[in-house]
Amino acid sequence: MAYTKLEIARVLARIDNLPTLPIVASELLKMLGNLNVSMTSISKIMNNDPSITAKVLKIANSAYYSLRKEVDTLRMALVVLGINEITNIIVSLSLMKLFKSEKNDLFDHSSFWKHNIYTAHFSKAISKYFKLPYHGEEFTAGLMHDIGKIVFDQYFHEEFINTLTAHKTSQNSNPLQLEKEIIGATHQELGLWLSEVWKIPQNIRQVVSYHHVPELCILEKELTCVINIANLWTNYIEDNEKYKQQFENLEKSYAWTFLSKGAVYSVKVLSLKIEKEIEIADQFINQMLSN
């Protein structure tokens, strides 16, 4: 039997061991998308956490970036990679190390973060294709869109696994509906709660809250539509059969129609750009999981 809203609120209120985002990641998120942020201000924030800086330099010098010259200082990393890319690395590292998971085939954390990183990378390609002026916030939104599932896994584990089982065995099941029926809340709702606790910027909160139902989003509809498409694309790659119909109807979806604004855009054309992102995302994932 599902929890009531009051029971869920009580469970959340009793949580006293909720992991928090590292200060570096939290501060960088506040600056995301701000073109006027200086390298000096970023350096000051990162210098407060030498371990994060060391990991950033290690990843910057990895095969993923294929730089001709070794990056041996934080300032050089910022110059060569840019503030947005450094933020992507730090937020990815921070999120992936925050939560531990029980061993379960239905919710493997490596697969979970792979899904989020794919969605983040695809969101970059989608934003460029639709000529949207984002500067890193689309990647972060893709990376964080499913954080409510972490709360489910940590604090409503048995019910969450029951939800995943039901979704896996039903060809046409609606994940949000199953979560409501089995747990009493959706991962969008629990994701909003966590993003509020973490003081995540409002635009990312909107995506977390509405990425499955972008038509209900008011404040950040465009960004939410981008993540909605990226998330579906990732789902389709992970399970062609289950998401085949949704993917085939993508051009008729609310998100695609909203972003198109009456112009002609093609899934086939975008597919070529997404295919290039898959290899890049895989390399990024390998670097994140090896650190």
N, C-alpha and C positions, 0 to 999 in steps of 0.2 A: 504494500500500500504506500502510495506517494506521501511525502512530507507535506504538511501545510506550509503556507508562506511564513506563518509565525514560528513553526518548528525549524524551518531552514534558517530564519533570522536568529533563533536561539543557538543553533549549532555554530553559525558564523561568529556570534558574539562571544562564544566560549573559546574560540581559537586563540591561544596565547603563544603559539610557536610559528606563526606565519612568517615565512622568509620575506625579507625586504630587498628591494633593488639596491645594488651598490650605489653609493653617492655619485660616483663618476657617471654611471649609466643614467641615473635620475636627472642629473644636471644637464647632460647632453641632450636628453629627450626634450627638456624645456627649450633648448636652443634650436631644435630641429626645424628646418625650413626657413630659418632666419638668415638671410643673405648678408646681414651686417655683422655677424659674429666674427670676431678676430681670432687668429691663430693663437695670439697671446692668451686670450681668455680661456681657450680650450686647453692650452698647455698647462695653465695654472690649475685647472680642475683635475687633469690627468696626473699631474705631479703628486697629487695627494694619495695616489694608489700605484706605487711602483710595480706591483705584481701585474696589474692590468696593462701598464705601459710595456712591460717586458713581453707579455703575450701578444700585444699589438705588433711590436717590432718583429717577433718571431713569425707571425702570420704575414706581415708585410714582405718578409724576405722569403716566403715560401714560393713554391712553383705556381701557386694560384695567380700571383700577380706578374711573375716572369720579368721582374725588374732587372735592368742591365747593371745597376750599381747597388751595392748593399746599403740598406737603410739602417743607420746605426744611432740615430737620434729621433726623438719624438717630433721635433720641428720638421725634420726632413720627411718623416712619414706623413705629416700633415700637408706638406708641400706637394709630395709625389702622389699621394692617394686622395687627398682632399678631406675636408671635415666630414662630409656626409658618409664617405666610405669608412672612415675611422669610427663614426658613430654606429654604423651597421655592424662592424666587428665587435665593438664593446657591448652593445645591447644583445647581440646574438650570444656571445660568451656568457654574459651575466644571466640571461634567462635559462640557458641550457644547464647551468650548474646549480640553479636554485632549488630544484625539487628532485627528490628521490622517488622512485616508483617500485612497487612490488612487481615481481616478475609475472607478466601476464601477456599472452600472445595477442590479446585483443587491444591492449594499450601499451605498446612498446614505446618508450620515450624517444629512442633513436628515430623510429618511424614517424612519431609525432612531430619532432623538430624538423625532420626532412620535409614533411608536408608543409610546415610553416615557412621554411626557407624556400621551397619551390614557389609557394604562393607569393612570397616577398619578391623573388626574382621575376616572376611572371608579371607582377604588378608594375614593375619598371617598364617592361616591354609594352604592356597594355597602355600605360600612361603616355609613352612616347608615340604609340600608334595613333592614339586619339588626340595627340598634340596638347596634353595637359601639362601645365607649368609647375610640376612638383620638383622638390629638391631633397629627396630622401625620406620624406614623411610617408610616401607610398610603400617603401620597403619596410619601414618600421611597422606600419599598419598591417601589412601582410604577415610580418613576423609575429605579431601579437594578437591576431584576430581570434584565435582559439584558446586564449589563456584561461577561459572559464573551465575548460576541460581539465586543467591542472587542479583546480579547486575540487572538481568532482572526484578526480582520482585520489586526492589526498584525504578528503573529508567525507565523501559519500561513495566510497570505493565499490562496495558490493552492488549498490543500486546502479552505479555507472557501468559496471561490467554487464549487468543485466540489460542495460540500455544498448550497449554495443552488440551484445549477443542478438537481441531482437532486431537491430538494424541490419546486422550481417545476414540473418536468415530470411529477411523479408525483402523482396525485390523492389517494392515501391514505397517503403516506409519513409515517413518524414521524421528526420532526427529530432527536430524541435518538439514535435508532437509526442514522440516516444519519451523524451526527457521529462516533459510535463507529466505524462501518465505514470512514469516509473519513479522519478525523483521528486517532481513537484516544482521544478524550475528548469530553465534552459541554460546551456553553457553561455549564451549571450548575456543572460541576467547575472550569472555568477562572475562572468568576465568583467562586467561593468562594476560589480562590487569590488573586485580585486584591483581594477584600474583606478578606482576612486581611492582605495586605501593607499595605493602606490603614488597617487597624485599624477597619473599619466595625463598628458595634455588632452584637452577636450576633443580635438579632431580624431585622435586615436580611440578615445572612449566611444565616440559615435560609431566608428567602424566595428569595434568589439560588440556593441549593442545591437547593430542592425545588419551585419554582413550577410545574413541569410534572407533578410527582408528589407532591401534597400529602399523600397517604395515607402516604407514607414519612417525613414530617416529624414530629418528636416535640416539640421545644421550642416552636415557634411555629406550630402547625398552623392556628389560626384566621386569623392574618394571612396565612399562605401560601395558604390557601383563598381569601381575598379577592383576592389578586393573581392566582391561577389563573383565577378567573372574569373579572377585569378584563382579563387578557391575552387570553383567548379572545374576549371581546367586541370587543376592539380588532382581533384577527385577522379576525373576522367582518365588521367594518366595512370593513377593508382588502380583503378577498377573500371576498365573500358565497358564491360557488360552492364554493370549496375548503373552507370551514369551516361550510357549511350544516348538515351532519349533526350535527357536534359541538354546534353552537349549539342546534339543535332538541332535542337530548337533554340540554341544560344542567341542567334540573330533576332529571334522574336521575343527574347526576354526583356523584362523591364530595364535591367541594368544596361544592356547593349543599346536599346532604343534611346534611353536617356543620354548616354554618352555620345551617340551618333548625332543627335540634334538635327535630324532630317538629312544628313549627308550619307553618302554610300560608303560603308566600311564592310570588309569581308573577313570572315573567320579564316578562310583559306590563306589569305595574305598574312594575317596575324599569326597563323600557325607556323609560318616560316621563321618569324621572329622568336616565337616561343621555343621552337626546336633548338635554336642557338643558345637560349637561356638555360636549357636543361643541362647541358654540359658544364656551363659556368656554375650553375647551382650545385651540381654534384661535386665540383672541385671545392667550392665554398664549404659544403657540408663536411667533406673529408678533413678540411683544415679545422673546422669547429670541433669535430668529434675527437680529433687527435690532440687537442690542447686541454 
